[in-house]
Amino acid sequence: MTSISNKTAIAGYGATEFSKNSGRSELRLAVEATLGALTDAGIDPAEVDGMATFSMDNNSEQEIFRAIGGKDLKFFARIPQGGGGTLGPVQQAAMAITTGIANVVVVYRAMNERSEYRFGQPMHSLPPTSDNVIFAYHGFSGLMTPAAMLGLMMRRYMHETGATSLDFANYAVLARKYASTNPNAFYYGKPITVEEHQASRMVADPLHLLDCCQESDGGVALVIVSAERARDLRQRPVYIRAAAQGSPKGTVSLGGFYKDNIWPFDECAATARQLYSQSGLSPADLDAAIIYDHFGPSVFPGLEAYGFCAKGEAKDFVKDGHLEIGGKLPINMHGGQLGEAYIHGMNGVAEAVRQLRGTAVNQVPGVRNMLVTAGSGLPTSAALLGVD
């Protein structure tokens, strides 16, 4: 069986500013991020021969390719599942390069998700796809938003583990603490307190407003090449040690209420098993992580599913300061999607690249291996990234 472990590397990344109104088209955001990533890597746009993104992205690969001056596009792929798909395009790029289908693959995501449309609004008038029929079915029970669906899962998690809203506040405060020192974060200079978290309005019990990710405009792109090529380029190579997707039996996108365990857990655990098997690494080998925080409380079962603590122990793991720089597992040092921006998790991948290069604002000393995850509570994906 062909392995992708350590065969490819992220050689460059680019990002626009993150805002609530970009003032330009999503296509322009995608092109800006892509050109920024290629410049960062020191690669001529004419060398790009592959592109991968989310099925939800509105920007045609061909239009971006034309705009950057591409010559011969050999590979293009799109991954579904929204935020659950974040590391799927990275996996696709690694597979394409490892098998010789492409040599330089751009992974991109760009959206005006605040100024043009809002994912947090009730889901209605959607095309009659099989997934949307399931969303409509749950809508009869009032589960019309991602917050409502994740809220139900997290309420069950609280019932079984004893976690409380005050425990969830500990993560939200930490995310904003990191964001407050990150000049690229929307909430730069704006930390919050536990009291402010508790006083914020309830969006979907048990999720307070300050438990919810932002709605953001912006774009992020990565350039992925072979590990051998990356060593000759401008930046320190960030190797893709493993990349996986997970959707075990009973998974329903944001609506898996029919499994024995309805927490946002099983998909992450299935992905974790693949990552550790591919790479030969274990949770103890990881120095930091980017854990997808579409809703801050989902970080708690995520910590458990990826093996950093046992089921039900995340509340104490967080309370004891292990997510801080200097703790056992610093996470989301950019401020996460609660504090920096919501670009479907791609800004988290960019933060992992900075951390591993040693150029992050809130730098973890000596970081060499990191986990990056995608959305939970739906089919998901993740990757292990590292440096020499």
HURALIN-V236233 format. One record per residue. N is the residue number from 1. PHI is phi in whole degrees, -180 to 180 (999 if undefined). PSI is psi as a letter, one per 20 degrees, with the letter a starting at -180 (999 if undefined). D_CENTER is the distance of its C-alpha to the mean C-alpha in Angstrom with 2 decimals. Layout:
# HURALIN-V236233
[[N & PHI & PSI & D_CENTER] [N & PHI & PSI & D_CENTER]]
This chain:
# HURALIN-V236233
[[1 & 999 & p & 27.73] [2 & -70 & p & 25.86] [3 & -105 & q & 23.13] [4 & -95 & i & 20.27] [5 & -61 & p & 19.96] [6 & 63 & j & 20.44] [7 & -89 & i & 21.84] [8 & -133 & r & 19.40] [9 & -150 & q & 17.68] [10 & -82 & o & 15.52] [11 & -100 & i & 18.50] [12 & -164 & q & 17.30] [13 & -142 & q & 14.72] [14 & -142 & q & 15.60] [15 & -152 & q & 14.54] [16 & -82 & r & 16.68] [17 & -71 & q & 17.37] [18 & -107 & p & 15.36] [19 & -150 & a & 17.86] [20 & -103 & i & 19.13] [21 & -159 & n & 21.40] [22 & -69 & h & 20.84] [23 & 76 & j & 24.36] [24 & -151 & r & 23.70] [25 & -72 & q & 22.57] [26 & -63 & h & 19.15] [27 & -62 & g & 20.81] [28 & -65 & h & 21.88] [29 & -59 & g & 18.45] [30 & -63 & g & 17.23] [31 & -67 & g & 20.38] [32 & -60 & g & 20.17] [33 & -65 & g & 16.72] [34 & -65 & g & 17.97] [35 & -64 & h & 21.25] [36 & -63 & g & 19.75] [37 & -67 & g & 17.78] [38 & -68 & h & 21.04] [39 & -64 & g & 23.10] [40 & -59 & h & 20.98] [41 & -80 & h & 21.53] [42 & 79 & k & 25.12] [43 & -115 & p & 25.02] [44 & -69 & p & 27.19] [45 & -55 & h & 25.52] [46 & -65 & i & 28.34] [47 & -83 & i & 26.91] [48 & -64 & p & 23.74] [49 & -132 & j & 24.42] [50 & -151 & q & 21.13] [51 & -145 & q & 18.22] [52 & -143 & q & 15.19] [53 & -157 & a & 12.85] [54 & -90 & q & 11.92] [55 & -65 & h & 15.09] [56 & -83 & i & 14.47] [57 & -72 & p & 14.75] [58 & -91 & j & 18.31] [59 & -104 & p & 19.11] [60 & -65 & p & 21.33] [61 & -56 & g & 20.79] [62 & -66 & h & 24.56] [63 & -71 & g & 24.73] [64 & -64 & g & 22.23] [65 & -60 & g & 24.09] [66 & -64 & g & 27.37] [67 & -67 & h & 26.41] [68 & -88 & i & 25.43] [69 & 87 & k & 28.60] [70 & -68 & q & 27.35] [71 & -113 & g & 30.17] [72 & -150 & n & 29.35] [73 & -89 & o & 26.15] [74 & -105 & h & 26.27] [75 & -144 & p & 22.90] [76 & -149 & p & 20.46] [77 & -148 & q & 17.98] [78 & -133 & p & 15.73] [79 & -112 & p & 13.37] [80 & -84 & a & 13.63] [81 & 82 & j & 12.02] [82 & 54 & c & 10.05] [83 & -62 & h & 6.61] [84 & -70 & i & 7.74] [85 & -93 & j & 8.19] [86 & -50 & g & 5.21] [87 & -93 & i & 7.13] [88 & -60 & g & 10.27] [89 & -61 & h & 11.51] [90 & -65 & g & 11.27] [91 & -61 & g & 13.33] [92 & -62 & g & 15.61] [93 & -62 & g & 16.27] [94 & -62 & g & 17.15] [95 & -67 & g & 19.43] [96 & -63 & g & 21.07] [97 & -72 & g & 21.95] [98 & -62 & h & 23.08] [99 & -90 & j & 25.35] [100 & 84 & j & 26.76] [101 & -74 & h & 25.74] [102 & -142 & r & 24.15] [103 & -117 & h & 24.23] [104 & -132 & o & 21.86] [105 & -112 & p & 18.72] [106 & -98 & p & 16.62] [107 & -106 & p & 13.05] [108 & -140 & q & 12.50] [109 & -153 & p & 11.15] [110 & -140 & p & 13.53] [111 & -161 & q & 14.60] [112 & -103 & m & 17.13] [113 & -84 & j & 15.51] [114 & -112 & g & 17.87] [115 & -81 & h & 21.03] [116 & -111 & h & 21.37] [117 & -160 & r & 19.79] [118 & -139 & o & 17.89] [119 & -68 & h & 15.62] [120 & -79 & i & 16.91] [121 & -80 & r & 20.42] [122 & -54 & p & 22.33] [123 & -87 & o & 21.69] [124 & -147 & r & 25.11] [125 & 53 & k & 26.96] [126 & -92 & q & 24.36] [127 & -58 & q & 25.56] [128 & -79 & l & 27.08] [129 & -78 & r & 24.59] [130 & -62 & g & 24.64] [131 & -62 & g & 21.29] [132 & -72 & h & 22.67] [133 & -63 & h & 25.91] [134 & -66 & g & 24.14] [135 & -59 & g & 22.47] [136 & -64 & h & 26.01] [137 & -60 & g & 27.50] [138 & -72 & h & 25.35] [139 & -61 & h & 26.11] [140 & -62 & h & 29.73] [141 & -94 & j & 28.78] [142 & 91 & j & 27.06] [143 & -88 & m & 23.48] [144 & -108 & i & 22.69] [145 & -133 & q & 19.36] [146 & -56 & h & 15.92] [147 & -63 & g & 17.07] [148 & -64 & g & 20.27] [149 & -69 & g & 18.82] [150 & -68 & h & 16.41] [151 & -60 & g & 19.33] [152 & -64 & g & 21.64] [153 & -62 & g & 19.53] [154 & -73 & h & 19.20] [155 & -64 & h & 22.93] [156 & -67 & h & 23.76] [157 & -59 & g & 21.70] [158 & -62 & g & 23.74] [159 & -60 & g & 26.92] [160 & -86 & h & 26.52] [161 & -112 & i & 25.29] [162 & 83 & j & 26.99] [163 & -64 & q & 23.89] [164 & -125 & r & 24.70] [165 & -62 & h & 23.33] [166 & -66 & h & 24.52] [167 & -63 & g & 22.31] [168 & -64 & h & 19.26] [169 & -61 & h & 20.67] [170 & -60 & h & 20.45] [171 & -71 & g & 16.66] [172 & -58 & g & 16.71] [173 & -64 & g & 19.44] [174 & -66 & g & 17.69] [175 & -60 & g & 14.56] [176 & -71 & h & 17.15] [177 & -61 & g & 19.24] [178 & -65 & g & 16.74] [179 & -61 & h & 16.14] [180 & -65 & i & 19.92] [181 & -109 & j & 20.48] [182 & -107 & o & 17.87] [183 & -60 & h & 19.81] [184 & -86 & i & 16.86] [185 & -82 & q & 15.57] [186 & -61 & h & 17.02] [187 & -100 & k & 18.40] [188 & -58 & p & 19.94] [189 & 76 & j & 23.14] [190 & -131 & m & 22.47] [191 & -71 & r & 22.00] [192 & -129 & r & 22.79] [193 & -112 & r & 24.93] [194 & -58 & g & 24.91] [195 & -63 & g & 27.76] [196 & -67 & h & 25.90] [197 & -60 & g & 23.04] [198 & -66 & h & 25.72] [199 & -84 & i & 27.61] [200 & -69 & q & 24.82] [201 & -66 & q & 25.49] [202 & -79 & p & 24.44] [203 & -93 & g & 22.14] [204 & -157 & o & 22.16] [205 & -45 & p & 23.69] [206 & -98 & j & 22.43] [207 & -87 & o & 19.68] [208 & -79 & r & 21.03] [209 & -54 & g & 19.97] [210 & -81 & j & 18.53] [211 & -93 & i & 16.30] [212 & -99 & q & 14.54] [213 & -67 & r & 11.75] [214 & -80 & r & 13.32] [215 & -112 & p & 14.27] [216 & -134 & q & 14.02] [217 & -105 & q & 15.53] [218 & 159 & r & 14.34] [219 & -146 & q & 13.23] [220 & -140 & q & 11.49] [221 & -139 & q & 12.87] [222 & -124 & q & 13.22] [223 & -115 & p & 16.56] [224 & -118 & p & 16.96] [225 & -137 & r & 20.51] [226 & -67 & q & 22.56] [227 & -59 & h & 22.69] [228 & -63 & g & 26.34] [229 & -64 & g & 25.83] [230 & -61 & h & 23.13] [231 & -68 & i & 25.70] [232 & -102 & j & 28.00] [233 & -99 & a & 25.71] [234 & -70 & h & 25.27] [235 & -104 & r & 22.27] [236 & -64 & p & 21.73] [237 & -65 & p & 20.04] [238 & -110 & o & 16.69] [239 & -77 & q & 17.34] [240 & -89 & n & 15.19] [241 & -75 & h & 16.85] [242 & -167 & q & 15.33] [243 & -152 & p & 12.89] [244 & -151 & r & 13.22] [245 & -123 & q & 12.78] [246 & -144 & p & 14.37] [247 & -152 & m & 16.47] [248 & -73 & r & 19.56] [249 & -51 & p & 22.73] [250 & 90 & i & 22.69] [251 & -70 & p & 19.09] [252 & -131 & p & 19.07] [253 & -61 & o & 16.18] [254 & 59 & j & 15.98] [255 & -145 & k & 19.59] [256 & -80 & m & 20.17] [257 & -95 & j & 23.10] [258 & -120 & j & 25.50] [259 & -95 & r & 24.35] [260 & -61 & h & 26.04] [261 & -119 & o & 22.91] [262 & -91 & j & 21.06] [263 & -59 & r & 18.52] [264 & -78 & m & 14.80] [265 & -132 & g & 15.69] [266 & -60 & g & 17.25] [267 & -64 & g & 14.47] [268 & -67 & g & 12.53] [269 & -65 & h & 15.96] [270 & -64 & h & 16.78] [271 & -69 & g & 13.83] [272 & -59 & g & 14.70] [273 & -58 & g & 18.28] [274 & -67 & g & 17.62] [275 & -60 & g & 15.68] [276 & -69 & h & 18.50] [277 & -69 & g & 21.11] [278 & -62 & g & 20.02] [279 & -93 & h & 19.77] [280 & 77 & j & 22.51] [281 & -93 & r & 20.46] [282 & -130 & r & 20.21] [283 & -53 & h & 18.33] [284 & -68 & i & 21.27] [285 & -87 & i & 20.55] [286 & -97 & p & 17.20] [287 & -94 & h & 17.63] [288 & -167 & r & 14.36] [289 & -152 & q & 10.77] [290 & -113 & o & 7.35] [291 & -110 & p & 7.01] [292 & -56 & p & 4.90] [293 & -121 & m & 7.86] [294 & -58 & h & 8.65] [295 & -136 & p & 11.90] [296 & -51 & g & 12.78] [297 & -60 & h & 15.08] [298 & -67 & i & 12.63] [299 & -62 & h & 11.79] [300 & -65 & g & 15.40] [301 & -65 & h & 15.59] [302 & -64 & g & 12.36] [303 & -58 & h & 14.38] [304 & -75 & g & 17.20] [305 & -66 & h & 15.73] [306 & -88 & j & 14.49] [307 & 90 & j & 17.99] [308 & -87 & i & 18.07] [309 & -159 & r & 20.58] [310 & -77 & r & 22.57] [311 & -54 & p & 22.14] [312 & 86 & i & 23.09] [313 & -97 & i & 22.98] [314 & -62 & h & 19.67] [315 & -59 & g & 21.58] [316 & -77 & h & 23.92] [317 & -59 & g & 21.40] [318 & -72 & g & 19.74] [319 & -60 & h & 23.22] [320 & -81 & j & 24.63] [321 & 86 & j & 22.42] [322 & -72 & i & 20.49] [323 & -88 & i & 17.21] [324 & -76 & q & 19.27] [325 & -62 & p & 19.81] [326 & 103 & i & 22.73] [327 & -87 & a & 21.61] [328 & -66 & h & 20.79] [329 & -148 & n & 16.99] [330 & -59 & p & 15.75] [331 & -132 & q & 12.16] [332 & 52 & l & 10.14] [333 & -68 & i & 13.18] [334 & -83 & i & 12.20] [335 & 110 & i & 12.45] [336 & 65 & a & 8.95] [337 & -82 & i & 8.55] [338 & -73 & h & 12.00] [339 & -113 & h & 13.60] [340 & -88 & f & 12.32] [341 & -172 & r & 10.92] [342 & -111 & n & 8.85] [343 & -119 & l & 8.07] [344 & 54 & k & 5.87] [345 & 85 & i & 2.74] [346 & -67 & h & 5.37] [347 & -68 & h & 7.19] [348 & -70 & h & 5.45] [349 & -64 & g & 6.49] [350 & -61 & h & 9.60] [351 & -65 & h & 10.23] [352 & -61 & g & 10.35] [353 & -61 & g & 12.78] [354 & -62 & g & 14.78] [355 & -59 & g & 15.09] [356 & -73 & h & 16.36] [357 & -77 & h & 18.63] [358 & 85 & k & 19.91] [359 & -119 & j & 19.49] [360 & -75 & q & 17.11] [361 & -66 & g & 18.72] [362 & -102 & m & 18.14] [363 & -78 & p & 18.75] [364 & -85 & p & 18.85] [365 & -64 & p & 22.19] [366 & 68 & k & 22.49] [367 & -70 & p & 18.93] [368 & -128 & h & 19.10] [369 & -135 & p & 16.56] [370 & -138 & q & 12.97] [371 & -97 & p & 10.51] [372 & -128 & p & 6.77] [373 & -117 & r & 5.44] [374 & -109 & a & 4.18] [375 & -61 & q & 6.45] [376 & -113 & r & 9.88] [377 & 87 & j & 13.31] [378 & -162 & r & 13.08] [379 & -51 & p & 12.97] [380 & -131 & a & 9.80] [381 & -156 & r & 8.80] [382 & -164 & r & 8.16] [383 & -147 & q & 9.98] [384 & -109 & p & 12.50] [385 & -118 & q & 13.30] [386 & -160 & r & 16.64] [387 & -129 & r & 19.67] [388 & -69 & 999 & 23.39]]
